[in-house]
Amino acid sequence: MDIRSSIFGLLTVVLFYSCTTQPVVGQQPQPEQYGVFTVDKGIYEVVYSAELEQPLGLLYTSSNRPKNVDRGSMNFHKEPGYHTSDDADYYANIWDKGHLAPAATFSDSMDNLQETFSYLNCALQHQDLNRYQWNYLEQQERVWDDTQDLVVYIELQFTDSVLPTGATLPSRFIKHIKFLKDNVYKCFDFPNEKPTKTWQEYQVQHSHPQ
């Protein structure tokens, strides 16, 4: 079993036994169905909570893809059959529409770029985190992947705070990065707030999600 299957398989099992509602795995949920479900978008795989209106975890591979297209004025879109956050959750507040699988990483084709603008790939992320240290780490991933592929798994943790529009605020974004050639693992744990340190200083010794 490759590392993508191993990590994502474990995530699915954990969610299956820890959630009060049974996740829908391997099938298209009915419109606006509540629960936890997994979606394979080709360039990333996501476990999503319709109740929280946020992703619980997302897995992608960062490789040395050429940049062939630009995002321009591309906007996030909802997808039929999936209950997610929407524009209202991000309106007139400090929460950015934070990509989990980065748009710049998948700018090799318009189809891939558009997949990153799905609300399945979007989380309520503090604007200063999204625009600075989180973004800087994404840029560093694209330097690292010039020499080897990276398997990246993003784990979200949550507060009890629910926006008036219905989405629950994440409390932390934990990024696990596996360097496939060097067999090295790095983990970065970001509180969902204005950063007070550089991205390098958010590196922690988390257990490897094998």
N, C-alpha and C positions, 0 to 999 in steps of 0.2 A: 504494500500500500504506500503511495507517495505521500509526501508531507501535507499537501493540500487536502487529500482525502482524510488523512489521519486527524488533522486539526479540526476540520469542519465536521467530520463524523463525531468526534468527541463533543463538540459544541452542541450538536443536535441531540445527542443522548442526554447530556446534562440538562438541556432545556426541557426535554420530554418528561424527565422525572421531577423537575423542580417547578414547573408551571402548573397553575391550577386549572388552566384550560389546555386541552390536548392540542399540540401543534399540528398544522396541516403540512405534511412532508410529501414532496414529490407530486403534488397536484395543484392545479389552479384553484385558489379559494373562490368561493362565491362572492358576488359584489358586496362590499362593505362587511364581510364576515369578520367577527372579532376572534381573537386568539393569537397564537404564535405560529408563524409559518416561515418556511424557507423558500427562497427564490434564487435560482441560478440564472444570472444575466449574461453568462458567457465570460465576460471579463472580470466579473466578481460574483461572489455568492454572499447572500445576506440572510440573517435570521432577524425577523421583524416582529414587533409587538404592535398589533392593531390597537390594543387597549392603551398603551403608552403613546401611540402614534410616533414611534421612534424605532430605529434599528437597535437591536441588542448586541449584534456582532456582525462583522463583515470581513471577508477574506479576499485578497487579490494577490496577483503576482506582478511585481514591478520588474520590467525588463527593458532593454535598450531599444525602445520603439522610436522610429523617426517621427518628427513633428511635421505633419502634412496639412493640418487644418487648424483654424483659429476658432475660439469660442464666440467671438463677436458679442452680440447681445442675446445669446442663447439663455433661455429661462428654464427653471425647473418645471417638470410636468408630472401630474398624477397619472397613474396607470389604472385602467379599468380592472375591477376585481380585487383591488387592494386598498384597504383603509389605512391611510397614512396621514402625516401632517400635510398642510397646504399653505398657500400664501398668507393666510390670515395669522398663522402662528408666528410669523416672522415680521409682521408689519409694525412699524413705529416702536421698536424696542431695541435692546442691545444684542439680540440674538441673530447671528448670521445664519444663512443657509449653508451649513458646513458640509462640504464634500467629505465622504469617507474614502472612497476610491477617487484619487485626484483626477481632475479633468486634464491637467497637463500631462499626466502619465499615459493617458489614453487618447492623445491627439493625433494618432496615426491614421485615423479614418473618421469620417463624419458619423458613421453609425456608432462607433465606440464612444466618441465624444458625447453624443446624445444620450447614450446609456448612463453616463455619469451624471446627467442632469435629471434623472428620475428621483422622485421623492423617496424611493426605497433606499437611495444612496445619500440621503440628506439628514442632518441632525442639527438640533438647536445648539449652536456653539457660540460662546462669547465672542463678540466681534474682534476684540483685541487678541484673543487666542487664535482665531481663525486667520487673521490677516498678518500675524507676525510669527510667533514661535512655532505654531503648528505648520504654517506655510513654509517656514525655513527648514523644518525637518523634511517636509515633502520634497523640497528642492534638493536636500542632501541625499535623499533616496535616489533621485535621478542621477546624481553623481556616482553613488555606489553601484547602481545597476548598469553603469557603463562597462564594468568588468565582470559582473556576475548577477544572476537573477536573485531577487529577494521575494520571499513569501511573507506577506504582511497580513496580520490579523489585528483588527481593531475591536476592542472590547469596551462597551459603554456601561457605566454604572449610573444610578439614578437617585435623585432626591425625591421627596414627597410633594414637591411643588408642581402644581398643574396650572398651566396658563388658562386664562378665561376662555381661550379658543379651543382648549381641549388637550393639547400636547403636554407631556410630562418633561420637565427639564432634566437633562443628564447632569450628573455631578462630576464625573471624571471620564476622560478619554484615555484608554491604555492601549498603546501601540506596541505590538510584538513583532519583531523583524527577524527573520531567519535568513542568513547569508548562505546560499546553497553550496557554493564552491568551497568556501572556507569552513563551513559547518560551525558558524559563529551565530550567537543569538544576542540580540539587544532588546531592551524593553524601556519604553518611555511612558511615564504616568503623569498626565496633565490634569490638574483641577480645571473645571469649566468656569474660569474666571480670568480676569486680566492677569497676564503672566508677570511675575516678579523676578524671573531668572531667564537665562538663555536656554534654548532647547536642549543643549548638552547637559545642563544641570538638572533636567527632569529625568535623566536616565536612572533606572532603579534595577534592583536585583529581584525580579519577579520569577516565579517558577515557570519553566518552559511549558507551553500548552501542547504537549505531545499527544 
